[in-house]
Amino acid sequence: MARDMSPVLKRCRSLGLEPAYMGIDKKSNRTSSRAGKKTSEYGAQLREKQKAKFIYGMLEQPFRNLFARAKKMKIGTAGENLMILLELRLDNAMFRMGFGRTRKEARQIVDHKHVLVNGKCVNIPSYSLKVGDKIEIKEKFKNTQRYKDVFEVTDGRTVPAWLESNHETCTGAVKELPTRDQIDVPVNEVLIVELYSK
């Protein structure tokens, strides 16, 4: 399976992104070689798309498919719908609820069949959640050292209002659909729509 293996801090630097958005509390002291250079309109659009793909850990084709789905939705704008669909991915929800230190770790937890959605095992990180879905870690993994270490790091994190999370019971739920205001990702989705509309 294809994966993005580029060093995270280096990629954050090139995209002008704070590592905190990736769940990493390191800082890069270097500056990008492109800092201060003028960017064309196309360059700005491309950068926003690359930023969104990098933050959510997606490759081009699945991202394009998700955009096509967002465009077909009856309510809201294509850009906002795209951001909402990205947030509703299972690996992202796991990260947001504090069940993974980074989205990559949350994705691995899902891949390793540790997660139940509405009582059924789901091992597809891109699984799209719906309002009312209940998420939990399988009983046999709940008391493992891995989750103790994860919760030690993520306990202080704020869980978005559209999600509910309980670290003691290793459970969570989707209370409502996220709104664009609740998505704290520094991506200008309007530029992504413009890029794909060419």
N, C-alpha and C positions, 0 to 999 in steps of 0.2 A: 504494500500500500504506500502511495506517495505521501511524503511528510515534509514539512518545512523544517529543515535542520539548521537554519541560520542562527548565529548567536543572538540571544534575546536583547542584550544591552546595545549591541552594535546596530541591530534592526531598529530599536527604539530611537537611537540617535539619528539614524538616517531618515526616519519618518517624523522626527520632532515630537516624540511621544514620551510622556513620563512613565518610567518603569512601574510606578504604583498601579497604573491601569491594568497591568498584567499580573498583579498580585505579588510583585517583587519589590522589596524595600531597599534595594541597592540603588546607588546613584552612579551615573557615568560622569567623570570629570572632563572627558574630552568633548570637543564640539565637532559637529558634522562638517565635512569638507565643503558641503554645499551651503553652509550657513551664510546668510546675507546675499546669496545670488538670487536673481529674479527668476520667477517660475512662470511659464506660459500658462494659458487657461487650461490647456489639455493636461499639462504637468500637474496642476493643482487638482484637477478632477481625478487623475490617476492616483495621486498621493492619497486622497481621501478613500478611494476604493482599497488601495493596498493597506491602509491603516485599519479599516474595518475587517478585512480578511485576516490580518495579522492578529488583531485583538481577539477575534473569535476563533482563530486557528482553522481557517477554511481555505480550500483550494479554489481555483477559478471556476470550474464547472459547477460544483455544488452551490457556490455563491451566486452564479448566474441563474441557476434554477430557482434559488430562493427569491431572487429579484423578480423573476417571471411570475412566481406565485404571489408576491407582494403587489405586483401590478394588476393582477386579476381580482384582488380583493375589492369588495363593493364599497367598503367604508374607508375613510382616511386617504391620505396621499401615499403614493408608491414608496417614497423615501421613509416616511414614518412607519409604514407597514413593514418595510424591510428591517428597520431597527427593532421593532416589536417581535418579528419572527426570529431574529438573531438572539434576542434575550430569552425567548421561550425554548431554545434548544436545551436539552437535558443537561449537557455538560456545563453550559453557562449557568443554569439554575443551581446546579450542585455547587459551583464556585461561589455564586451569590449568597447561598445559604451557609457558606463556611464549611462545606464538606470536602473542600480541596483548597490547598494554599494558592494554587494557580489553576487556570483553565486546563492546562495540559495535565495536571495531576487529576483534576476532576474527570477529564476525558478517560484517563487510564483506569480510574476507579470504575467507571461505567463499563469500559472494555473488559475488565476482569470479572464482570458479572457479580458485583457487590450490591447492585441497586435494584430495588423493587419499585415499580410504578403501579399504583392501585393493586398491590399484592402480586403482580406478575414481574418476573425477572426481565429487565430490558438492558441489552448491552450495545445499544446503538446511540453513540454520543449526540447525533443530530436529531434524535427523536423529538418531535414537536409536542410540547406539553399544552394542556388545555386547562381552563379554569376549573378548579375542583379536584385536580389530580393530586393524589397523595404520593409522596416520595419517601422511601426509607432505606436504610442500609440493612442488608440481610442480618438476621439474628446472630449467626455464627461469627460475623466480622465485627459486631458492635463494640466488643470489649478488647479488641486487638490494640497493640501499642501504636499501630499506624494512625488510628483515629484519635488516640490520646494526643499524639504529637501534632496532628493537624489542628485539633480544637484548641490546643495551647496557643497556636499562632493566630487562629481566626476568631477566637472568642470576643475580641474587642471590635471586630468589624461590624458595621451597620448593615443589617439585612434590609433590602428594599421593601417598601410598604406593600408591594403586590405579592410578596412571598411571606411565608411563615416558616420559622425554623426552630427546632428544639434539639440542642446538642446532647442533652442528657439521654433522650430516647432515640437519637439519631433519626429523627423524622422531620418532614417538612411538607408544605402544601402550596399550591398556586391559588391565592385568594382571589385574584382578579387579573385582567390583562394589564400589562404595564403601559403607562402613557409615556410620550416622548420626554416629558419633564422629569420622569423618574429614572431615565436612562442616562447615567453620568459618564457617557463615553464621548471623548472629544472628536467626533466625526461629523462632518457636514454632509448629511445624506442627500441634500439637494444636488451637490456636485456629482454624486454617484449616479443619480437619476439622469442628469445631463449627459454624463459619459455614456451610459447605456442607451440613451435615446438618439445617439448620433447615427 
